[in-house]
Amino acid sequence: MDSSTRATEPVKPPRRGHRAAFIAATALCAAVGLAACSSSSSSSSAPSTGSTGSTGSTGSASASASGSGQAVGVALILKTLSNPYFVTMEKDAQTAAAKDNVSLTVAAGTSDGDTQTQITAIDNAIARGDKGILITTNGDAVNTALNQAKKAGLFVIALDTAPNPASTADITYATDNTQAGRLDGQYAAAMLAGKPATIAMLDLFNNQVVSVDIDRDHGFLEGMGINPGSATQNAQEAKTGSYTGGGKYTIACHQPTTGAIDGGRTAMENCLSANPNINVVYAINEPAAEGAYEAIKAAGKLNQIKIFAIDGSCAGLKLVTSGEFTADAVQYPGKMASLGVDSIAKLARGGSKPTVTSGKSFYDTGTALVAMKSYSGVTIESPTAGASACWGS
């Protein structure tokens, strides 16, 4: 979600001292209360919740037992705790930890791209003897530390987005972003029913390649029956042609938004300047879609243009109800985190390793399309139904 899409540019690894010296320093780190250190208390009972600054701990941080009567140590390491998407991950992970007798330690970057705090949290998890790590990485700079964790016997689960390379984690729990985009595109094609489509593509970046950006963009085009033209780049599709149902389409623009409201607004303004006949907007996420709405409203074109978003926050579903968004493909961050906690707890107690979804390179935590009006051939949920699993407030 970004942090709206929860995708970040890789950060150059900072210098790191000798690992043994670092691990030895963790006790001092905890004593002086540095922001990059996780606090803990010794207990073998079910964990209680709590957090301090960018880090926090639930229950004992030193549990290393395999018996069902002893707590299993798990580290949840998030991009930040300023984004409701990741706050939901923390909340649902804590609920699962209480159920599974897991000692959950929570850490998060101070901002998107803060890899050093995440590296410190990984080192702390190794030093504590945790059984596993759940992580939404802030960049490739964490890979060396994650590989060290795996060598130390910790099971590593990536949440939301696979690391680069994906094999850095033992498994990834995530939304099928191509399918999320595809659901939006299928709905757009059904809604248009053969009428001309002039499409604005509001992407994440135009100067770097990020998997979530490519997957959602391509999924939307494929959902409309348009060949993306490349497996690895955006904006390679034919700019005119026919979409599903025989209608003609024109790609008016591809503009970067950085997944933010102001980026979406500027991108939409640029697109309308290039082609005032736009009637369909694909947006990488809800914040970009909100910015697009502001630009469309300012241009007096609300009755002309339909906006398609991806995220599924509670706030976003309300915008479907109000009509700002025509449809919103939802994802389930809390499910990713709670399943991750369950998986490591079971593995630590002698269970089998989790496996990927059949035919995919990751464990698919699902997606659905929320819209107000149904069309033949497209399955939707109402905003009320979608709200039962939405995240944020």
N, C-alpha and C positions, 0 to 999 in steps of 0.2 A: 503497500500500500504504500510503496511509495510512501519526509519518509512516506510519501504517499504510495509509492509502488514497492517500497522496500527493496529497491535495486540500487547498488552503489558502485561507483567507479573504484577499481582496485587501488589500494593505498600501498605505497612503498613500505616494506617492512622497516620498523625502527630498529636501531641497534639493540641487541639483547646481550646481557652478561652471561657468564657461565651458568648453565641451568642449575647445577647443584648449589651454587651460591645463592641463586634466586630463590630456590625452594627453601633453603635454610632461612632466608629473610622473611618468609611469609608470616612467621609468628610475630616478628617485629612490626611488619606491615599492619597486621590486625590490631596490634597494641596501640599504634599511634593513629589508627582510624583513617588511613588513606582511602580516597574515593575508589581506587582500583581494587581494594581488598574486600573479601566477603566476611561478614561477621558470622559467628556460630555460637551455639551453646550445646553442651553435651547432654544427650538424652537418647534413650532407646525406645521411647514411646512414640505414638503417632505424632506427626509434625504439627506445629502451630505455625500460623502465618505471620509475616512481618517483613519489612524492608527498610533499608536505610540508604538514602541518596540513590546513587545509580546501582547499588548492590544491596542484597538482602539475603536472608537465610530462613529456612523453615526447618525446625527441629535440629537434630544432631548432624553436624557436617562431617563426622568421622566414621560413620557406619560403613563397614566393609563386609558385612556378613552375608552369607548365602542362605541361611536358614530363614524360614518364613516368619519367625518370631523376632527377628532383628531387622532394624531399618536399613534400607538400601540407599547409599549415597548417590544422588543425581545432581548434576549442575545444569541449570537452564541459563543460557547465555544469549541475550537478546541484542538487537541493534541499538535500541534506545527504550526508555520507558516514557517517552513523551508522546508516542503514537498510540491511539486506542487499540490498534491492531495488535501490538505487542503487549499492551496491558491486558488484553483479553487472553493472550497466550499465558501470561503469568498467572492470572486468576484461575483458569481452568487447569493449569498444571498443578497449582496448589491444592485444588479440589481432588485431583487424581492422586496426588502424593498422600493426602490424608487417608484416602481410601486404601491405598496400596502399602501403607507403612513405609513410605519413602522419605528420606531426609533430603529435602530439596533446597539447594542453594541457588539463589537468583542473582545474576549480574547483568549489567547492560552497559553499552557504550554511552558516553556522555553526549554524543551526537552521531548522526549518520556518518559512517566512515571512520569512526574511532576504533581502530583495530587493536591499539595497545592495551586498552582496558579489557578487551576480549581475550587477548593473549595472556594477560595476567590471570584472568579468571580460569582459563584452561590450565595454566600452571598450578593454580591453587587446587583445582579438581584432582590433578595428578597427585599432588602432595597429600591431600586428604584421603586418598585411596578410594575415591568415588568409583562406582561401577559404570557410569555412563555420562555422556554429555549430550544435551539438546541445544542446538545453536542455529540462530539466524545470522549468518556471517556478515561482517561489515567490509569484507574485502579479502583478496587472496593472501594478504600478509599473515592471516591466521593459520594458513595451511600447514606450516612447519610445526606449529604447536599442536595442531590437531593430529598430525601424523605421530608426534611424540606421545600423545595421549593413547592412540591406538596401540602403539608399541608397548605402552605400559599396561595394556589390557582393558582400557575403557572402551565401551561401545559408543560410537559417535553417530548421532542422528541429526541430519540437517532438517530444519523446518522451513517451509515456505518456498525456498529457492535452493537448488542444488549448488554446492560450491564448485569452483573451477580449478581442477577437474572434479567431476562428480564423485570419483572414487576416493576423494579426500574423506568423505563420510562413508560409514558402513551402509547407510540407506538414507533416502530423503523422503519426508512426508510433506506432500504439497498438493496444491490445486493443479489440475490439468489446465494450464493457461490457454493452450490452443483450443480446447473444448469450450472454455469460458467465452473466448472471442467468437468461436463458431456459433454458439447459441445466440449471441447478439446479432450476428450476420444473418442467420436463418430467420430470425424474427423480422429484421429490416426488410429482407426480400419478400417475406409473406405479407408484411404490412403494405409495401409499395405495390404489390400485385401487378407488376408489369409497367408501372408508370416510370418515367425517366428518373434516374437517381444521380444526383450530383453530390459527391461524397468528399467530406473533409476528414482526413486521417490525422488525429492528434496523438502523436507517439510520445515516447519517453525522451529519446535522444535522437540527434542526427549526426553525432560525431563520435559515437562509440556503440559497440554491439553488446547488448544485454539480453539474455535469453527470454526474460519475461516480456520485453518490448517486442521482440521478433514473434514470439509465440502468440501473443494476443492480437497483434496487427494481422498476422497471417491467418489466424483463426477466423477473424471477422471477415476477411476477404473470401476465404474458403466457404464460410457460411452463406455468403451471398452468391457463391458459385463463380468467384473470380480467382483465377490462378495468380498466386503471389509472385511468380516469376523467378524466385530465388528461395533456397532453403535457409540462407544465412543472412540476408539483408532485407531491409524494408525498402519500399518505394521502387521495386523492380517490376511490378505488375504493369500490364498494358494500361495506358491511361484512359482508353475508351474501349467499349465492347458491350457484351450482353451479360446480364446476370441471370440467376435462376428465375424461370418464369418468362423469359424472353424480353424483358425490359432492357433498355439501354442505360449504360452507366458512364459517368465521367468522374475521374479522380481529380478533384479540384486542387488538392494540396496534400503534402505530408509536412507537418510542422512539429518541432520538439516542444514539450511542455515541462520537462523535468518532473512530471507528476505533481505539479503544484497549481494552486488556484490562479496565481498571477501568470504563470506560464501558460495555462489553458486559455486565459483571457487574451493574452498577447497573440498566441497562436491562432485563435479564432478570428481576431481582428485582421491578422495577415491573410487568412484564408478568404474572408469576406471581401477584402480588397482585391484579391486575385480573381474571385468568382462570386458575385453576389447572388447567384442562383442556387447555392448550396441548400440541400434539403435533408441531408443525412450527415450526422456527426458521429464518428467513432472516437471514443476517448479512452486512453490507456487506463484511467482509474477515475474514481469519483471526484477528487479535487480538480483534476484537469477538466472534467465535465462541468463542474460548478463554474469554473472560470469561463468556459465556453458559453454557458448560459448567460452569464453577465454581459459578455460581448454581444450575444445574439439579442438580448433584451435591449441593450443600448442602441442596437441597429434597427430596432423595431421589426424584427423578423421572427418573433416567437411562434406565430401561426404557420410559418413556412418550414421550420427546421425541427427535426426530431433528433434527440441526443441519446446515445447508447453508451453505458458506462460498465465498469467492472469493479467490484469490491464487495458489496453486500453488507455494509455497515448499517446499523439501525437508522442513522441519520440519512444515509443514502436511500434506504427503502421508503422513508417519508417523502423524499423528493420524487420517487416514482408515484406515490399516492397524489402528490400535489401537481404532478404533470411536468415538472422540470426535466426529469429523465423519462424517456419512453420505456426503457428497460434497463435492468441492472443484473449482470451475471454475478452470483454470490459465491463467496468462498468462506471457509470455516477455520480460522486460525486457532480457536480454542480446541477444536477437535485434533488438529495437528499436534498440539502440545500434550493434551491428555493421553492420546494414543502413544506418544513417545514415552511418557512416564510409565504407562502400563507395560510397554514393550521391554524397557530396561529392567523394571521390577521383576517381570516374569523370567527374563533371561538370567538375571542374577540369582534366581532361586531354582535354576535348573531347567527352565523352559527353553524352547527352540528360538533361534534368531528370527526376527521378522523378515518377511519376504516382500518383494515388489508386487504390484498389481500385474496380473497377467497381461502380457503384450506391451508393458511399459517399463521404463527404466527407474521408476520411483513408485512409492505407495501413494495412490490417488485418494485424497481425502474428500473428493466430490465437488460438484458445482451444480447450480440450478439457475434458472432464469426467472426473475421476478418482473412482472408487468401487470398492467391493469386490464388489458384487453387481450382476448385469445384469438388466434388465427389458426386455420386448418393446417395440420402438419407440424405445429410447434407446441411443445409442452411447456407450460409456465406454472409458476406459483403466484398467488396473490401476495401483495405486500404484507397482509396479516399473517398468512402462512409462513412467509419468509422471515417475519420478525421473531418467530419462535427459536430461530438459530442465528439471529443477527448478532453483530458484535459492536462494542462501543455503546453510545447512548443517544 
